[in-house]
């Protein structure tokens, strides 16, 4: 019995998903966990911290793909390889977004100023589906500011978070 045959039997690579044993699923889970850890380390450092639309899509797709490798609904090793392809595709798209700003705006989104010099930009608020109450909540939580008049600038960032710069007047 060669190594591949042993792996095939140990991981249940040639049987139906419903026939997988607890041990086979557990071993698959450990292998996928370690592989996913390697994938995340290969991916951009920003991948888990910023969560632009590009990053979120990679997260959803990678999770879905790797789950299929564990539960046996897809071929094990090709699915892991597909995960690496996704991670490298993410890196390529992120590098292109860095090089070409317009492309970056398309794949990562674009920031939008919500408040400038104490004045709310209604058009930006509507475009981003942000109510006055939502804005006030973010001003309190992110900027420690209770009054829009005390805001120098509030921006909805590409990640969807709102950053607040107060004008220093309390």
C-alpha positions as CSV (number, residue, x, y, z in Angstrom):
1,X,0.0,0.0,0.0
2,X,1.6,3.3,-1.1
3,X,1.2,6.7,0.6
4,X,-1.6,7.9,-1.6
5,X,-3.7,4.7,-0.8
6,X,-3.1,5.2,2.9
7,X,-4.1,8.8,2.7
8,X,-7.2,7.9,0.6
9,X,-8.3,5.4,3.2
10,X,-7.4,7.6,6.3
11,X,-9.2,10.6,4.9
12,X,-12.0,8.8,3.1
13,X,-11.1,10.4,-0.2
14,X,-12.9,7.8,-2.3
15,X,-16.1,7.4,-0.4
16,X,-19.4,9.3,-0.3
17,X,-19.7,12.2,2.1
18,X,-22.4,10.5,4.1
19,X,-20.1,7.5,4.7
20,X,-17.3,9.5,6.3
21,X,-16.5,8.5,9.9
22,X,-15.9,10.9,12.8
23,X,-12.2,10.2,12.6
24,X,-12.0,11.0,8.9
25,X,-13.9,14.3,9.3
26,X,-11.8,15.2,12.3
27,X,-8.6,14.6,10.3
28,X,-9.9,16.6,7.4
29,X,-10.8,19.4,9.7
30,X,-7.3,19.5,11.2
31,X,-5.7,19.4,7.8
32,X,-8.0,22.2,6.5
33,X,-7.4,24.2,9.7
34,X,-3.6,24.1,9.2
35,X,-4.0,24.8,5.5
36,X,-6.3,27.7,6.1
37,X,-3.8,29.1,8.6
38,X,-1.1,28.9,5.8
39,X,-3.5,30.5,3.3
40,X,-4.3,33.4,5.7
41,X,-0.6,34.0,6.3
42,X,0.0,34.0,2.5
43,X,-2.9,36.4,2.0
44,X,-2.5,40.1,2.5
45,X,-2.0,41.1,6.1
46,X,-5.0,43.5,5.7
47,X,-7.3,40.6,4.7
48,X,-8.7,40.1,8.1
49,X,-8.3,43.6,9.5
50,X,-9.8,46.0,6.9
51,X,-12.6,43.9,5.3
52,X,-13.2,45.9,2.2
53,X,-15.7,44.3,-0.2
54,X,-12.7,42.5,-1.9
55,X,-11.6,41.1,1.5
56,X,-15.1,40.0,2.5
57,X,-15.7,38.2,-0.7
58,X,-12.4,36.2,-0.3
59,X,-13.5,35.4,3.3
60,X,-16.9,34.1,2.2
61,X,-15.6,32.1,-0.7
62,X,-12.6,30.6,1.2
63,X,-14.8,29.6,4.1
64,X,-17.4,28.0,1.8
65,X,-14.7,26.1,-0.2
66,X,-12.8,24.8,2.8
67,X,-16.0,23.7,4.5
68,X,-16.7,21.5,1.5
69,X,-13.3,19.9,1.9
70,X,-14.1,19.0,5.5
71,X,-17.6,17.6,4.9
72,X,-16.7,15.7,1.8
73,X,-19.0,17.4,-0.6
74,X,-16.0,18.3,-2.9
75,X,-12.7,16.6,-3.7
76,X,-10.3,17.1,-0.8
77,X,-7.0,18.1,-2.4
78,X,-8.4,20.0,-5.4
79,X,-10.5,22.0,-3.0
80,X,-7.5,23.0,-0.9
81,X,-5.6,23.9,-4.1
82,X,-8.6,26.0,-5.2
83,X,-8.4,27.9,-1.9
84,X,-4.8,28.8,-2.6
85,X,-5.9,29.9,-6.1
86,X,-8.4,32.3,-4.4
87,X,-5.8,33.7,-2.1
88,X,-3.3,34.3,-4.9
89,X,-6.1,35.9,-7.0
90,X,-6.9,38.2,-4.1
91,X,-3.3,39.2,-3.9
92,X,-3.2,40.0,-7.6
93,X,-6.4,42.0,-7.5
94,X,-5.2,43.9,-4.4
95,X,-1.9,44.7,-6.2
96,X,-3.7,45.9,-9.2
97,X,-6.0,48.0,-7.0
98,X,-2.8,49.6,-5.4
99,X,-1.4,50.4,-8.8
100,X,-4.6,51.7,-10.5
101,X,-6.7,53.9,-8.1
102,X,-9.9,53.7,-10.2
103,X,-9.7,49.9,-10.3
104,X,-9.1,50.1,-6.5
105,X,-12.3,52.1,-6.1
106,X,-14.3,49.5,-8.0
107,X,-13.0,46.5,-6.1
108,X,-12.5,47.9,-2.7
109,X,-15.0,50.7,-2.6
110,X,-14.6,54.4,-2.2
111,X,-14.7,56.6,0.9
112,X,-17.3,59.3,1.2
113,X,-17.4,62.5,3.4
114,X,-20.5,62.6,5.6
115,X,-19.7,65.6,7.7
116,X,-17.4,68.5,6.9
117,X,-16.8,71.5,9.2
118,X,-19.9,70.7,11.3
119,X,-22.2,70.4,8.3
120,X,-23.9,67.2,7.3
121,X,-23.7,66.2,3.6
122,X,-27.2,65.0,3.0
123,X,-26.5,63.6,-0.4
124,X,-23.7,61.4,1.0
125,X,-25.9,60.3,3.8
126,X,-28.6,59.2,1.4
127,X,-26.1,57.6,-1.0
128,X,-24.8,55.5,1.9
129,X,-28.2,54.8,3.5
130,X,-27.2,56.4,6.8
131,X,-29.8,58.1,9.0
132,X,-29.2,61.0,11.2
133,X,-29.5,58.7,14.2
134,X,-26.9,56.3,12.7
135,X,-24.5,59.2,12.2
136,X,-25.0,60.5,15.7
137,X,-24.4,57.0,17.1
138,X,-21.1,56.7,15.2
139,X,-20.0,60.2,16.2
140,X,-20.5,59.2,19.9
141,X,-18.9,55.8,19.5
142,X,-16.0,56.6,17.2
143,X,-15.3,60.2,17.9
144,X,-16.5,60.9,21.4
145,X,-18.6,63.8,20.0
146,X,-22.2,64.5,20.7
147,X,-22.8,67.4,18.4
148,X,-22.3,67.5,14.6
149,X,-21.2,71.1,14.9
150,X,-18.1,69.8,16.8
151,X,-17.0,67.5,13.9
152,X,-14.3,68.7,11.6
153,X,-14.8,65.7,9.3
154,X,-16.6,62.3,9.4
155,X,-15.9,59.9,6.6
156,X,-17.5,56.5,5.8
157,X,-14.4,54.6,4.8
158,X,-14.0,51.9,2.2
159,X,-14.4,49.2,4.9
160,X,-17.8,50.7,5.8
161,X,-16.6,52.1,9.2
162,X,-17.1,55.7,10.0
163,X,-14.0,57.7,11.1
164,X,-14.5,61.0,13.0
165,X,-12.2,63.9,13.4
166,X,-13.4,66.5,15.9
167,X,-12.6,70.1,15.6
168,X,-11.2,70.1,19.1
169,X,-14.0,72.2,20.6
170,X,-15.9,70.4,23.4
